[in-house]
Amino acid sequence: MSDSNPLFDLLPAIHRIRDAEQGGPLRALLDVIADEAAVLEEGLAQAYDDQFIETCADWVVPYIGDLIGYRSLHHNVPSLGSPRAEVAHTIAYRRRKGTMAMLEQLGRDVTGWPCKAVEFFQLLQTTQYLNHVRPHNALTPDLRDWSRLERIDSAFDRQAHAVDTRSIRSGEGRHNIPNIGLYLWRIAAYRLSASPAVAVDAQRFRFHPAGIDAALWQRPQSEPGITHLAEPPNVPEPITRRRMWEDPGAFYGDGLSIEIEGVPLEDIRVCDLSDHDGGWAHTPPAAGEVAVDPALGRLAFGTAPEEPPRVTFHGGAVMDLGGGEYERAASFDLPTEPVDEVNTPDSLQDALANRTSGQAVQIQDNGRYEETLSLAVEPGEQVELRGLNGRRPTLVLGGDFEISGGDEAAEVSLNGLLIMGGTLRITGTLRRLRLRHCTLVPGLSLNPDATPQHPDTPGLVIEQGGVTVEIAHCILGGIRCHDLSRVEASDSVIDACSASGVAFAGLPEPAPDALPPAGGVLRLEESTVVGKLHTQQLELVSNSILFAELAEGDVWPAPVLSERKQIGCMRFSYVPWQARTPRRYRCQPDLEIATRIDAAARTAEAEGMPFGEPQRAAVRNAVRTWLKPAFTSLRYGHLGYTQLRNRCPSQIRAGADDEAGMGATHDLYEPQRLANLRIRLGEYLRFGLEAGTFTAS
C-alpha cells in the first residue's frame, strides 16, 4: 500500500488534521476501503484487457481460441510459438483465408521452416486462347533462359507441365487443377565467420575448415512484408556458379553469403575450379583477382597472399549439432567471466599449461590452431576448454590429444570445438569428461571428397577405469572404452565411418581377425550410432538408431553385443535383428515383425489355413528386407549428414516414444511439424483444393 490514499485526500483539511491528532483511525478505515476499491478497479481493467488476445490473462486464451475454432497443435516442436501467439495468428489467418501469401506464412509459422506455396494449376500446359495469350506459359522450354531451366521441378519452377492425376496428398502427384504445394526447406544455412581458409598451396584454398569440397550456401534474405511470396533469395539453398556469376553482388559482401577479408567485390571472379589435368580448372586467375567456385567451396588467388585469408561463408546443416555459431552458453560448466582468452596466433598449448585455476580457457575466434596438445589435470581440478559462444574454432592436432593426471574428483569439459588430426586420449584418472557441441571428425582427417583418411582409428579412447564420459550434441568417431568406465551419449552421432566398422568396443585393440574386448557401460538417448558395438552393459538405449551390420567373413557373432543381457533396457529404438542385447521394448524391427505375425496368424485362423514356423520366418525375412534406416548421407561433410530420408520407413521416422524420429535428429520433431501443418491446412485451404507438402532440402 502506498502512503497516498485518494479517498483520504478528498476529505476536508480540518478532518484530516483532527484525525491525525487522534492517531489516524479514520485514515486506517479509508485505507482498508481503498484497498478493496483498488482490487475492484484492477478487476475492471483486467476484464477490459481480457477482451483482446494480446493483453488477456493466460487462462482466457483457450476461451478466445474456442470462440474462433482454434485447434491446438503439438507443442514440443522447438520453434512453435506460444498458444497466445497461435490464437493471435489464427485471427489474422481468418482474415486472409485461402490466399497464397497466407498459406505460405502458415507453413513457416507452423513448421518453423522456410516455406514456398505453389499453385500447380498455374503451371499446367494449356491450349492458348488467342484473345488472352500467356507467353510465360509456353509448352516448349526456352533453351536460352538458363534460370528457368535451372529451376525445373523445384519450388520456383515456371515451366509448363502435363497434368498429373496422382494424389498430391500422398506426395506423388503435383500438377493438376485443384493442387496446391507447400515446399519446405529442412536444411538451414549456418554461418562461419572470419575462419582461415585451408591452404592447398600458396594460391589455392578451400573454405571449409576441414579442408573438404563443400558447397557454399545462400544466406536467406528477410521478406519485405507479410503479403510477399517467397522468392529464391528468401530461402536457404546452395549457391550455383551461374547464379553467382550473373549477380555476384547478391551473394558477396559484408552481411551477405560470402566474404573474403580484404578482397572487394570488383576483384571477385566466379568460375569452375573443379579438378582438371592434375590441378584446378581456370587457375591461376589474373594478378590481383580472386577466383571463387561456390559449388565446390574453392578459391584461388592470382597473387599469392602472405597468409591464408579469413573467409566468411554459410554451409548447410540439418540442426544445431557438433558446434557452430549458434547459442550454447547454457552448456558452459565454468562461469562466463573471467576467462583465460586465446586468440590467433596465440599458442593454445601455452594457454592450457598456464591456465588460471577455476577459469575456462576460452578461444575467442574461429581460428585454426595447428598444434600437438596435451592437458595435465591437477587433483580435484575442473578444467574447461571451449570456444566463445557463437564461435567454432578448429583444432588441427599434430598427434593424439592426451589428457593425463587428475584424480577421482577431477573434471574436464570440451565445448564448441572442431577437432581433427588425432585421437582424444584419456590416460589420467578423471571423475568426468564432458563433450558438448563438439566434433571429433570421424576418421580423424578427411580427403577433399570427404572420405575419411583413417576410418578404423577411434576418435575417443578412455584408457582408465572409473571415468564417466558425457557426450551431448556432438559428432565423433569410434570409441574405445575401458571396461570399468562408462559413456553416456545424448543427441549425438557416433560414427565408425561404415555400418560394419567398430563404433564402440574395449581395450586393448585386438588382432585384425579377433573380436575386440567389451567396452564399459554404454547409455544412449536420442543418438545415432553407425557401426558395431561390444559393451559390458547397455544400461539404456532410448529413441536411438544402432545402424550396424556384419561384413562378409566377420568374426563378430552379432553387430551389437552386450555381455550382460539380464540388465539394461532397449526402448523405442532401431536395433539390428541379430543383436544380442537386453530385452527390447517396442524396438524395430521386432515390433513390426510381431505385429505382422499376429495379424497373419489371425487371418490364417479365420481362413482355416496353417500358420507355423515357416510362415513366421517368411514374415520376419520380409520385414527385415525393408525396415531399415535410410539416411540422406552417412558421410561427415556431406549435405544431409544423418538426416532421415523422406522414404525412410515411418516406423523409424516416427518411432520414438513421443512419435518423433529416432536417432540424433529426434529433437527436430519432423513428424509433429508436418502433422501440425496438415491440421492447419484443413482449416485454411479453399473449398475444392487439395494440398501436399514437399521437402526442398
MOURCOR-V456537 format. One line per field, one symbol per residue. ss: DSSP state (H for helix, E for strand, L for the rest). psi: psi as a letter, one per 30 degrees, with the letter a starting at -180 (. if undefined). burial: # if it has 9 or more other C-alpha atoms within 8 Angstrom, else .. Layout:
ss = ???
psi = ???
burial = ???
This chain:
ss = LLLLLHHHHLLLHHHHHHHHHLLLHHHHHHHHHHHHHHHHHHHHHHHHHLLLLLLLLHHHHHHHHHHLLLLLLLLLLLLLLLHHHHHHHHHHHHHLLLLHHHHHHHHHHHHLLEEEEEEHHHHELLLLELLELLHHHLLLLLLLLHHHHHLLLLLLLLLLELLLLLLLLLLLLLLLLLEEEEEEELLEEEEEEEEELEELLLLEEELLLLLLLLLLELLLLLLLLLLLLLLHHHLLLELLHHHHHHLHHHLELLLLLEEELLLLHHHEEELLLLEELLEELLLLLLLLLEEEELLLLEEEELLLLLLLLEEEEEEEELLLLLLLLLLLHHHLLLLLLLEEEELLLLLHHHHHHLLLLLLEEEELLLLEEEELLEEEELLLLEEEEEELLLLLLEEEELLLEEEEELLLLLEEEEELLEEELLLEEELLLLLEEEEELLEELLLLLELLLLLELLLLLLLEEELLLLLEEEEELLEELLEEELLLLEEEEELLEEELLLLLLEEEELLLLLLLLLLLLLEEEEEEELLEEELEEEEEEEEEEELLEEELLLLLLLLLLLLEEELLLLLLEEELLEELLLLELLLEELLELHHHHHHHHHHHHHHHHHHLLLLLHHHHHHHHHHHHHHLLLLELELLLLLLLELLELLLLLHHHHLLLLLLLLLLLLHHHLHHHHHHHHHHHHHHHLLLLLEEEEEELL
psi = klfkjeeefflleeeeeeeefggheeeeefeeeeeeeeeeeeeeeeeeeffkffflleffeeeeeeeghkklljggkegklleeeeeeeeeeeefgkfleeeeeeeeeeefglkkkkkjfffgkklkkkffikiffhkekkjffieeeefgkgafgkgkkllkjflkfffgeldjlegkkkjkkjfkljkkjkhkklkkeaffklkekffgljkkklkkkkkkflfgkkklefglklkkleeeeeeiffffklkgaekkkkgjleffkkkljhlkjhfakkhklllkflkkkjfffhlkkkekklflklkkklklkleljkglahlkgfffkelleklljkkkkhlkeeeeeeglkkfkkjkkfahljjjljlljjklkgkjkkjlkkkglilkjjkfakjkjlbaaffkkkkkkhkjklflkjkjfljlekkkjkhljjkkgelklfggkkfiffklfkkjfklgkkjkkkhlklalkkkkfgllkjkkhlkjjgflffljekaallkllfglkllkaakkkkkhlkkjllkjlekjekjkhlkjjklklkgkfkflfkkkeiffklkkkhlkkkffkjllkkjhlkgeeeeeeeeeeeeeeeeefglkjaeeeeeeeeeeefffilkjlekgjkflkgkgkklegkkffefhglfggallafgegfheeeeeeeeeeeefefklkflkklkkkf.
burial = ....#..#.......#..#....#..#..##..##..........#..##..#..#...##..###...#......#..#...#.###.##.#...##.######################.###...........##.........##.##..#######.....###.#.####.###############.######...#######.##########........##..#######.#.###..#..###..#####..#.#.#######......##.#.#...###############.#..###########.#######.#...#..#...##.###..###.##..#...###########.#############################################################################..#.##.###########################################.#########..#.....###################################.......########.##########..######.########..##...#..##.....#....#..##..##..##########.#.#####...##.######..################.##..##..##...######.#.
